[in-house]
Amino acid sequence: MSVNEQDSIASFNGFRWLFAFVALGAAVYANHALVDGSILIRVAAILVLVALGLGIAMTTTKGRAGMIFAKEAKIEARKVVWPTRPETIQTSLIIVVAVVLIGFMLYLIDMGLVFIINFLTVQGN
């Protein structure tokens, strides 16, 4: 792709993003303006405007890159090995016990500091 073609594509990206944001803004306005009308018309208008805005955004360079990223993320998510139920329960119990122990330790530290501060301030009077 030549430099001139890249420049023209980049300049159109700005207009595409503008149109996409206008369409999404129109969806927000339609949600407010059609509040007294039929809910079916309101939902249809919002869905059409959001789909139009997202469709326009997907034609930009960053939109295409985002779609490629989403597809690759979906492929990677399929490779995840999920833990079994017993592993999940065991890990959750370990976390709960650790949180309780650390909470108790912080409570003891706090009470020790309160005791020290009370001792120092009462002795000063």
MARSEBA-190444 format. One record per residue: residue in three letters; x, y, z negated of N, C-alpha, C, O in turn. Coordinates in steps of 0.02 Angstrom, whole numbers, plus 50000, padded with zeros to 5 digits. Each point is the difference from the previous one (the first is absolute). Layout:
! residues N
ALAXYZXYZXYZXYZ...
***
This chain:
! residues 125
MET500424994250000499585005850000500455006250000500485000349961SER499375004550082500425005950006499865004849943499514999349963VAL500925005750030499935005049947499375004150011499655001749951ASN500194999950112499395003950014499374996149981499535002949973GLU500474990650040499424995949982499934999749924499445000349975GLN501124999149989499974999849927499755006649973499615000149952ASP500615005550076499775006649977499265000950012499645002749957SER500114995050101499285000750014499594995649955499465002049978ILE500794992050007499644995649954499995003149930499494999849966ALA501085002950013500035003149934499545006049995499695001049948SER500245002950106499565005849997499274997849998499595003249967PHE500244991450067499324997549997499844996849932499425000049978ASN501094997449988499894997249933499715005249952499574998449960GLY500675007750044499745005349957499255001150013499615000749952PHE500204999650112499295000950016499594994049978499445000749975ARG500844993450033499634994049979499895000049925499454998449976TRP501075003549986499915000349927499495005449982499614999049954LEU500395006550081499515005349988499294997350011499565001049959PHE500344995750098499344997250015499804994649949499424999549981ALA501074996649997499854994849950499775003249935499514997749970PHE500845007550008499805003349938499345003750007499615000449952VAL500275002450107499355003250012499444994849995499485001449971ALA500624992850058499494994849998499884997649928499434999049979LEU501115000249982499924998049930499685005649959499604998649956GLY500575007650059499675005649967499265000350018499585001649957ALA500264997050105499304999850021499624994549963499415000749985ALA500934993850001499684994649962499835002449929499474998549973VAL501005005149997499875002849933499425004950003499565000049957TYR500445004450094499465004850007499334996550013499495002049972ALA500524992950069499384996350014499734996749937499394999849990ASN501054997849968499784997149936499635005249958499514998449966HIS500725007850037499685005449961499375002650036499495001249968ALA500554999750097499465003150037499394995450008499445002350003LEU500684991250001499454995350013499734996949935499704994750002VAL500405008649942499804997149936499244999349994499764995549966ASP499875008950067499274999749995499684995750054499404998649997GLY500994999250052499744996050055500004992649984500084997949943SER499824998350109499994992749994500694997449981500515002250028ILE499514993249926500644997149979500324996150056500614999750005LEU498984997350038500264996150056500385004650049500544998350023ILE499165007449993500325004850046500635002849968500505000950033ARG499465000549902500575002749964500604995250002500565001950016VAL499314991849967500534995049999500274998850071500604999450009ALA498965000350040500214999050069500455005750024500514998950032ALA499295007349952500405005850021500684999849967500515001450032ILE499514997149904500644999749964500454994550029500595001250011LEU499134992950000500394994550027500275001550069500584998550015VAL499015004650027500225001750068500565005249998500504999350035LEU499425005849923500515005249996500654997449969500545001950023VAL499424993949927500604997249970500354995450050500615000250007ALA499014995750028500294995550050500325004150056500544998250024LEU499155007349996500285004350052500655003149975500505000150037GLY499515002549902500605003049973500574995049993500575001550019LEU499284992649956500524994949993500234997550069500594998550009GLY498945000950037500194997850068500465005050034500484998050033ILE499385008449958500445005150029500684999849966500515000650033ALA499494998649901500634999849962500434994150021500615000450001MET499084994150017500374994050019500325000650069500434995950018THR499385009250021500315001050066500645004149995500365000750049THR499805002049892500625003949991500594995349988499914994049988THR500685008850015500604996049989500014997249930500144994049990LYS499725010249961500004997649930499424995249987500064995449960GLY499395005650074499434995549993500164993050026499834995049968ARG500515004750089500214993550027500514996749954499974993949990ALA500495010049983500494997349954499654997349937500204994949973GLY499295008650005499624997749942499644993450013499964995749956MET499775003650104499664993850018500504994250004499844994549978ILE500755006850049500514994750003500214998049930500084994149985PHE500005010949971500174998649930499464995849967500164995249964ALA499215006550047499454996249970499994992850024499874995449961LYS500255003550103500024993250027500584996049970499914994249982GLU500675009050012500574996549970499884998649926500214994849975ALA499475009849990499844998949929499524994149992500064996149953LYS499465003350093499534994449998500374993450010499854995049967ILE500625004950080500404994050012500404998249938500034994149980GLU500285010949988500404998749940499564997749941500214995949960ALA499185006850036499554998049946499804992750005499874996749950ARG500115000750111499854992950009500554995549973499894994249984LYS500735008550012500574996049978500064999749924500414996349974VAL499185007549990500045000349928499784993449969499494997250020VAL500905000349933499814994049964499685002249933500345002649956TRP499014996450039499645002349941500094995049943500044993950012PRO499995008549926500084995449943499364996049989499455002050018THR500654992249950499424995849983499655003049940500255004649968ARG499174992850017499615002549943500384999149934500035004749961PRO500264989450025500384999349938500605004949995500145002649946GLU500204998550110500555004850000499765007049984500335003749963THR499104998150065499725006749988499815000849927500135005149970ILE499544989850002499805000349929500615000549955500015004049954GLN500494991950059500614999949959500355006950003500215002649949THR499865000150111500325006550007499605005549965500295004449968SER499064995350038499585005049967500064999649925500045005249966LEU499984988750006500084999349928500685002649977500055003149947ILE500474995750091500665002649983499995007649997500295003049955ILE499385000050093499965007350002499605002749941500215004949969VAL499244991950014499595002249943500414999549936499985004749959VAL500374989850030500414999149940500555005349997500125002949947ALA500214998550109500535005050002499725006949984500325003849963VAL499104997950063499695006549987499835000749926500115005249970VAL499614989550001499825000249929500635000849957500005004049953LEU500534992250062500615000649961500325006950006500215002949949ILE499834999750110500295006750009499565005249966500265004849971GLY499094994450034499545004649965500114999949925500015005249968PHE500084988950004500124999349928500675003249981500055003349949MET500474995650092500655002949987499965007750002500305003449958LEU499344999450090499925007250004499615002649940500155005549974TYR499364990750003499635001949940500475000349939499975004849961LEU500464990150032500475000049943500495005950005500145003249949ILE500114998250110500455005850009499645006549982500285004349966ASP499104996450057499615006049986499885000749925500095005549973MET499724989149993499885000449928500665001549963499985003649949GLY500584993850074500645001549969500175007450007500235003149953LEU499654999750106500135007150010499535004349958500215005149973VAL499164992950022499535003749957500234999849927499985005049966PHE500254989250012500244999349931500605004549988500045003549949ILE500434996550099500615004249993499825007449999500265003749959ILE499304998450086499815007150002499635001949937500125005449972ASN499434990350004499655001549937500495000449942499945004449957PHE500544991250041500494999949946500415006450001500135003049947LEU500074999250113500425006150004499605006349985500265004649970THR499114995750051499615006049989499745000449929499935005549973VAL499914989049996499765000049930500585001749954499905003649951GLN500704993950062500585001449958500205007350003500285002749953GLY499595000650103500195006950009499595004749958500235005649987ASN499174992649992499565004449961500204999949930499695003449959
***
